[in-house]
Amino acid sequence: MRPGPLQLSALPPLSLYVHLPWCLRKCPYCDFNSHEWRGGDGDALPEQRYLDALIADLDAALPLIWGRSVHTIFIGGGTPSLFSPAAIDRLLGDLRARLKLAPDCEITLEANPGTFERDRFRAYRAAGVTRLSVGVQSFNDEHLKALGRVHDRAQAIAAVEEAAMAFDTFNLDLMYALPGQTLEGLDADLDQALALAPPHLSVYHLTIEPNTYFAKFPPVVPEDDAAYAMLDRITERTAQNGLNRYEISAYARVGHHCAHNLNYWQFGDYLGIGAGAHSKLSFAHRVVRQVRFREPRLYMDNALAGQAVAQSDEVGLAELPFEFMLNALRLKEGFTLAQFGERTGLAITAIQRGLEEAERKGLIERDLARVWPTARGFDFLSDLQAIFLPDA
């Protein structure tokens, strides 16, 4: 309640992100905070100690979100499905004991086919998970090998079929513009993905990120024109199958949008707990971002001592318009002018010049209430977002 530069009339919806940092193998394209579990001599994951650290982290953060309802929970990684159903059950029980969860709270768990065992997904459902996100990436064994994935095509199909039986809704993750991939190869991946009838499909362009194995040893990937053709094919074929593009990388049937990710894109609030987790929290007069300690052992030690936060910064007034637009322009429906004011505490004049430039370039359309990206704006999203940079 300290004085600050903003005057927010209401706080946005609040989500919780929980980071479980370990995976069986670090993928060569991955720049997330994930760590290979090299447990020797059958050493088990330090599940209980890590859960203790998560709850200590949450307990220390509770005063920042006191009285607010949590609308969605997302358990990401790493590979969260390395954690046993019993550990996820304990985690969700501890969260419920401390947080006011909305009655229809969406609880998503990321799962990889390489950690899939029959009945494991049902056990996650029984623990309270309502939505699974299955990281398939490809159904082509050669591409899976090139991506460093620990599963093969058969395991991917089995995992998605099990997810469909265990959950009312789930997400299938695919990547495109893979090393050596052709349009015909992409079609084969889409044939298999769509045959499994996922209610939600996330499709990501393989990008070479700094500080990854692929950055040091870059693979030969399709040219930009070929990648654009692949994206056009994805959008066309998903629409034919009742999956409508609602976000730059997300396609869903009616009623199956990912509520957690929607909250990010609508510039909602989120508390992130776990190694390297990020938070964005609004208060009456300011917006704050936090980052937890990245390295899992360092995180556990600090969280258990009540000091999980490595960095906490107030978002400057000049940065708020860009931060909002960076997220909101990813949505096909865009945003309302009222939403901009509610989430940033700023007048629409803060982005007026940028809106005029974006409209002149054919990257957005707008009316008196709403702004949304055009098809061209979606194709050149980075250029559109850059218009709203503070120094642009």
C-alpha positions as CSV (number, residue, x, y, z in Angstrom):
1,M,0.0,0.0,0.0
2,R,3.1,2.3,-0.1
3,P,2.7,5.3,-2.4
4,G,3.8,4.6,-6.0
5,P,3.5,5.9,-9.6
6,L,0.4,4.0,-10.6
7,Q,-3.3,4.1,-9.7
8,L,-4.8,0.6,-10.4
9,S,-8.5,0.6,-10.0
10,A,-8.6,-3.2,-9.5
11,L,-6.1,-6.1,-9.4
12,P,-6.0,-8.5,-12.4
13,P,-6.7,-12.2,-12.1
14,L,-4.0,-14.2,-10.3
15,S,-2.3,-17.5,-11.5
16,L,0.3,-19.7,-9.8
17,Y,3.2,-21.2,-11.7
18,V,5.2,-24.0,-10.0
19,H,8.6,-24.9,-11.5
20,L,9.9,-28.5,-11.2
21,P,13.4,-28.2,-12.7
22,W,14.6,-31.7,-13.5
23,C,14.5,-33.7,-16.8
24,L,16.0,-36.9,-18.0
25,R,18.0,-35.2,-20.6
26,K,18.6,-31.5,-21.6
27,C,17.3,-31.0,-25.1
28,P,19.8,-29.2,-27.4
29,Y,17.3,-26.5,-28.3
30,C,16.1,-25.8,-24.7
31,D,16.9,-22.5,-22.9
32,F,14.5,-23.1,-20.0
33,N,15.8,-23.5,-16.5
34,S,15.9,-27.3,-16.7
35,H,18.6,-29.6,-15.3
36,E,19.5,-33.2,-16.2
37,W,18.9,-35.5,-13.2
38,R,22.2,-37.4,-12.9
39,G,21.2,-39.4,-9.9
40,G,23.9,-42.1,-9.5
41,D,23.5,-45.5,-7.9
42,G,19.7,-45.3,-8.2
43,D,19.5,-42.0,-6.3
44,A,15.9,-40.7,-6.3
45,L,14.9,-37.2,-7.1
46,P,14.9,-35.1,-3.9
47,E,11.1,-34.8,-4.2
48,Q,10.3,-34.2,-0.5
49,R,13.0,-31.6,0.1
50,Y,12.0,-29.8,-3.1
51,L,8.4,-29.8,-2.1
52,D,9.3,-28.5,1.4
53,A,11.2,-25.7,-0.4
54,L,8.3,-24.9,-2.6
55,I,5.9,-24.6,0.3
56,A,8.4,-22.5,2.3
57,D,8.7,-20.3,-0.8
58,L,4.9,-19.9,-1.0
59,D,4.6,-19.3,2.7
60,A,7.0,-16.4,2.4
61,A,5.1,-15.0,-0.6
62,L,1.6,-15.2,0.9
63,P,1.5,-11.7,2.3
64,L,2.0,-10.4,-1.3
65,I,-1.2,-12.1,-2.5
66,W,-3.3,-12.2,0.7
67,G,-7.0,-12.5,0.1
68,R,-6.7,-13.0,-3.7
69,S,-8.2,-16.0,-5.5
70,V,-6.0,-18.2,-7.7
71,H,-7.7,-18.9,-11.0
72,T,-5.2,-21.3,-12.6
73,I,-2.1,-23.4,-11.6
74,F,0.5,-24.5,-14.1
75,I,3.1,-27.1,-13.1
76,G,6.0,-26.7,-15.6
77,G,9.6,-27.6,-16.0
78,G,11.9,-29.4,-16.7
79,T,9.7,-32.5,-16.8
80,P,7.2,-32.4,-14.0
81,S,6.0,-35.9,-14.8
82,L,9.3,-37.1,-13.4
83,F,7.7,-36.4,-10.0
84,S,5.5,-39.2,-8.7
85,P,1.8,-38.9,-8.5
86,A,2.1,-39.0,-4.7
87,A,4.4,-36.0,-4.8
88,I,2.0,-34.1,-7.0
89,D,-0.9,-35.1,-4.7
90,R,1.1,-33.7,-1.7
91,L,1.9,-30.5,-3.6
92,L,-1.7,-29.8,-4.6
93,G,-2.9,-30.6,-1.1
94,D,-0.4,-28.1,0.4
95,L,-1.4,-25.5,-2.1
96,R,-5.1,-25.9,-1.4
97,A,-4.4,-25.5,2.3
98,R,-2.8,-22.1,1.8
99,L,-4.5,-20.6,-1.2
100,K,-8.1,-19.6,-2.1
101,L,-8.6,-21.6,-5.3
102,A,-11.4,-20.5,-7.7
103,P,-14.1,-23.3,-7.9
104,D,-13.2,-23.9,-11.6
105,C,-9.5,-23.6,-11.1
106,E,-7.6,-25.0,-14.1
107,I,-4.6,-27.1,-12.9
108,T,-2.2,-28.1,-15.7
109,L,0.8,-30.4,-15.5
110,E,3.4,-30.7,-18.3
111,A,4.2,-34.3,-19.2
112,N,6.7,-35.9,-21.5
113,P,6.0,-39.3,-23.3
114,G,9.5,-40.4,-22.2
115,T,8.3,-40.4,-18.5
116,F,5.0,-42.0,-19.4
117,E,3.7,-45.1,-17.6
118,R,0.2,-46.5,-18.1
119,D,-2.1,-45.4,-15.2
120,R,0.4,-42.6,-14.2
121,F,-1.8,-40.0,-16.0
122,R,-4.9,-41.3,-14.2
123,A,-3.1,-40.9,-10.9
124,Y,-2.3,-37.3,-11.7
125,R,-5.9,-36.7,-12.5
126,A,-6.9,-38.3,-9.1
127,A,-4.4,-35.9,-7.4
128,G,-6.4,-33.0,-8.8
129,V,-4.7,-32.1,-12.1
130,T,-7.4,-31.1,-14.6
131,R,-5.3,-30.6,-17.7
132,L,-2.3,-32.3,-19.2
133,S,0.2,-30.7,-21.6
134,V,2.0,-33.5,-23.5
135,G,5.4,-32.5,-25.1
136,V,5.4,-34.6,-28.2
137,Q,7.3,-32.2,-30.5
138,S,7.2,-34.7,-33.5
139,F,6.0,-38.1,-34.4
140,N,9.0,-38.7,-36.7
141,D,11.7,-40.8,-35.0
142,E,14.6,-39.2,-36.9
143,H,13.4,-35.7,-35.9
144,L,12.9,-36.8,-32.3
145,K,16.5,-38.1,-32.2
146,A,17.8,-34.8,-33.7
147,L,15.8,-32.9,-31.0
148,G,17.4,-35.0,-28.2
149,R,14.0,-36.3,-27.1
150,V,13.9,-39.4,-24.9
151,H,10.8,-40.8,-26.4
152,D,9.9,-42.3,-29.8
153,R,6.9,-42.1,-32.1
154,A,5.1,-45.1,-30.5
155,Q,5.6,-43.8,-26.9
156,A,4.2,-40.4,-28.1
157,I,1.1,-41.9,-29.6
158,A,0.5,-44.1,-26.5
159,A,1.0,-41.1,-24.1
160,V,-1.5,-38.9,-26.1
161,E,-4.1,-41.7,-26.2
162,E,-3.7,-42.2,-22.4
163,A,-4.1,-38.4,-21.9
164,A,-7.3,-38.4,-23.9
165,M,-8.7,-41.2,-21.8
166,A,-7.6,-39.7,-18.4
167,F,-8.5,-36.1,-19.0
168,D,-11.5,-34.0,-20.3
169,T,-9.0,-31.6,-21.9
170,F,-5.3,-31.8,-22.8
171,N,-2.8,-30.1,-24.9
172,L,-0.5,-31.6,-27.5
173,D,2.8,-29.8,-28.2
174,L,4.4,-29.9,-31.7
175,M,7.4,-28.2,-33.2
176,Y,8.0,-27.3,-36.9
177,A,10.9,-26.1,-39.1
178,L,13.0,-29.0,-37.7
179,P,16.4,-30.0,-39.1
180,G,15.7,-31.7,-42.4
181,Q,11.9,-31.3,-42.2
182,T,10.0,-30.8,-45.4
183,L,6.4,-29.7,-46.0
184,E,5.5,-33.4,-46.6
185,G,7.2,-34.3,-43.3
186,L,5.2,-31.7,-41.5
187,D,2.0,-33.0,-43.1
188,A,2.8,-36.5,-41.8
189,D,3.2,-35.0,-38.3
190,L,-0.1,-33.1,-38.6
191,D,-1.8,-36.3,-39.9
192,Q,-0.8,-38.2,-36.8
193,A,-1.5,-35.3,-34.4
194,L,-5.0,-34.5,-35.8
195,A,-5.9,-38.3,-35.9
196,L,-5.5,-38.2,-32.1
197,A,-8.1,-35.4,-31.9
198,P,-6.5,-33.2,-29.3
199,P,-8.8,-30.4,-28.1
200,H,-5.8,-28.0,-27.9
201,L,-2.6,-27.9,-30.1
202,S,0.4,-25.7,-29.4
203,V,2.8,-25.4,-32.4
204,Y,6.2,-23.8,-32.0
205,H,8.8,-22.8,-34.5
206,L,12.2,-24.3,-33.7
207,T,14.4,-21.3,-32.9
208,I,18.1,-21.4,-32.1
209,E,18.4,-19.8,-28.6
210,P,21.7,-18.5,-27.1
211,N,23.5,-20.7,-24.6
212,T,22.1,-23.9,-26.0
213,Y,23.8,-26.9,-27.6
214,F,22.2,-25.9,-30.9
215,A,23.7,-22.4,-30.6
216,K,27.2,-23.9,-30.4
217,F,26.5,-26.5,-33.1
218,P,23.7,-25.1,-35.3
219,P,21.7,-27.7,-37.3
220,V,20.6,-27.0,-40.8
221,V,16.9,-25.9,-40.6
222,P,14.4,-24.9,-43.3
223,E,14.7,-21.5,-44.9
224,D,12.4,-18.7,-43.7
225,D,10.1,-19.1,-46.8
226,A,9.7,-22.8,-46.1
227,A,9.0,-22.2,-42.5
228,Y,6.3,-19.6,-43.4
229,A,4.7,-22.2,-45.8
230,M,4.7,-24.7,-42.9
231,L,3.0,-22.3,-40.6
232,D,0.4,-21.5,-43.3
233,R,-0.2,-25.3,-43.6
234,I,-0.6,-25.7,-39.9
235,T,-3.2,-22.9,-39.6
236,E,-5.1,-24.2,-42.7
237,R,-5.3,-27.8,-41.5
238,T,-6.1,-27.1,-37.9
239,A,-9.0,-24.8,-38.9
240,Q,-10.3,-27.7,-41.1
241,N,-10.3,-29.9,-38.0
242,G,-12.1,-27.4,-35.8
243,L,-9.0,-26.1,-34.0
244,N,-9.1,-22.3,-34.3
245,R,-6.0,-20.2,-33.8
246,Y,-6.6,-17.9,-30.8
247,E,-2.9,-17.1,-30.1
248,I,0.2,-16.9,-32.2
249,S,1.2,-20.5,-31.3
250,A,-2.1,-22.0,-30.0
251,Y,-5.0,-23.7,-31.7
252,A,-8.1,-25.0,-29.8
253,R,-11.6,-26.2,-30.0
254,V,-14.3,-24.0,-28.4
255,G,-14.1,-24.3,-24.6
256,H,-10.5,-25.7,-24.5
257,H,-8.4,-22.6,-24.5
258,C,-5.5,-22.7,-21.9
259,A,-6.8,-20.3,-19.2
260,H,-3.4,-20.1,-17.6
261,N,-1.6,-18.9,-20.7
262,L,-4.5,-16.6,-21.5
263,N,-3.9,-14.9,-18.2
264,Y,-0.3,-14.3,-19.2
265,W,-1.2,-12.8,-22.5
266,Q,-3.9,-10.6,-21.0
267,F,-1.2,-9.2,-18.7
268,G,-2.7,-10.8,-15.6
269,D,-0.7,-11.5,-12.5
270,Y,1.2,-14.7,-11.6
271,L,3.2,-15.8,-8.6
272,G,6.0,-18.1,-9.7
273,I,7.5,-20.5,-7.1
274,G,10.3,-23.0,-7.7
275,A,13.9,-22.8,-9.1
276,G,14.2,-19.8,-11.5
277,A,10.5,-19.1,-11.5
278,H,9.3,-15.6,-12.4
279,S,6.5,-13.6,-10.9
280,K,4.6,-10.5,-12.0
281,L,2.4,-9.0,-9.2
282,S,0.3,-5.9,-9.2
283,F,-0.4,-3.7,-6.2
284,A,-2.5,-0.5,-6.0
285,H,0.4,1.7,-6.9
286,R,3.0,-0.4,-8.6
287,V,3.7,-3.6,-10.6
288,V,6.6,-5.8,-9.4
289,R,8.6,-8.6,-11.1
290,Q,10.5,-11.2,-9.1
291,V,12.9,-14.0,-10.0
292,R,13.8,-17.0,-7.8
293,F,17.2,-18.6,-7.5
294,R,17.9,-20.7,-10.6
295,E,20.1,-23.6,-9.5
296,P,17.9,-26.2,-7.8
297,R,20.2,-26.9,-4.8
298,L,20.8,-23.2,-4.2
299,Y,17.1,-22.6,-4.6
300,M,16.2,-25.3,-2.0
301,D,18.7,-24.0,0.5
302,N,17.5,-20.4,0.1
303,A,13.8,-21.1,0.0
304,L,14.1,-23.3,3.2
305,A,15.8,-20.3,4.8
306,G,12.9,-18.0,3.8
307,Q,14.9,-16.3,1.0
308,A,13.8,-17.8,-2.3
309,V,13.7,-14.5,-4.2
310,A,17.0,-13.6,-5.9
311,Q,15.8,-10.4,-7.6
312,S,12.8,-8.1,-7.2
313,D,12.2,-5.0,-9.3
314,E,9.4,-2.5,-9.8
315,V,8.3,-2.2,-13.5
316,G,9.0,1.4,-14.6
317,L,6.2,3.5,-16.0
318,A,8.0,3.8,-19.4
319,E,8.2,-0.1,-19.7
320,L,4.6,-0.9,-18.9
321,P,3.1,-0.2,-22.3
322,F,5.6,-2.4,-24.1
323,E,5.2,-5.2,-21.5
324,F,1.4,-5.1,-22.0
325,M,1.6,-5.0,-25.8
326,L,4.3,-7.8,-25.9
327,N,1.7,-10.1,-24.5
328,A,-1.7,-8.8,-25.7
329,L,-0.7,-8.7,-29.4
330,R,-0.1,-12.4,-29.3
331,L,-3.9,-12.9,-29.1
332,K,-5.9,-13.0,-32.3
333,E,-8.7,-11.1,-30.5
334,G,-6.2,-8.6,-29.2
335,F,-7.3,-6.5,-26.3
336,T,-9.8,-3.9,-25.2
337,L,-8.8,-0.3,-24.5
338,A,-10.4,-0.6,-21.1
339,Q,-8.2,-3.7,-20.4
340,F,-5.0,-1.6,-21.2
341,G,-6.1,1.0,-18.6
342,E,-7.1,-1.6,-16.0
343,R,-3.8,-3.6,-16.3
344,T,-1.3,-0.8,-16.6
345,G,-3.0,2.1,-14.8
346,L,-2.1,4.3,-17.8
347,A,-4.2,6.3,-20.3
348,I,-4.5,5.0,-23.8
349,T,-2.4,8.1,-24.9
350,A,0.6,6.1,-23.7
351,I,0.3,3.8,-26.8
352,Q,-1.5,6.2,-29.2
353,R,1.5,7.0,-31.4
354,G,2.4,3.3,-31.7
355,L,-1.2,2.3,-32.5
356,E,-1.3,4.9,-35.3
357,E,2.1,3.6,-36.8
358,A,1.0,-0.1,-36.5
359,E,-2.3,0.7,-38.2
360,R,-0.6,2.7,-41.0
361,K,1.7,-0.4,-41.6
362,G,-1.4,-2.7,-41.8
363,L,-0.3,-4.6,-38.7
364,I,-3.4,-3.9,-36.5
365,E,-7.0,-3.0,-36.9
366,R,-9.0,-1.2,-34.2
367,D,-12.4,0.2,-33.4
368,L,-13.6,2.4,-30.5
369,A,-13.3,-0.5,-28.0
370,R,-10.7,-3.0,-29.2
371,V,-7.3,-3.4,-30.9
372,W,-6.3,-6.6,-32.7
373,P,-3.5,-7.8,-35.0
374,T,-4.2,-8.4,-38.7
375,A,-3.0,-11.5,-40.5
376,R,0.0,-9.5,-41.5
377,G,0.5,-8.4,-37.9
378,F,0.6,-12.1,-36.9
379,D,3.1,-12.9,-39.6
380,F,5.4,-10.1,-38.5
381,L,4.6,-10.1,-34.8
382,S,8.1,-9.2,-33.6
383,D,8.0,-6.1,-35.9
384,L,4.6,-5.2,-34.5
385,Q,5.7,-5.6,-30.9
386,A,8.9,-3.6,-31.5
387,I,6.8,-0.5,-32.4
388,F,5.9,-0.2,-28.7
389,L,9.5,-0.4,-27.3
390,P,10.1,2.5,-24.9
391,D,12.9,3.9,-27.1
392,A,11.1,3.2,-30.4
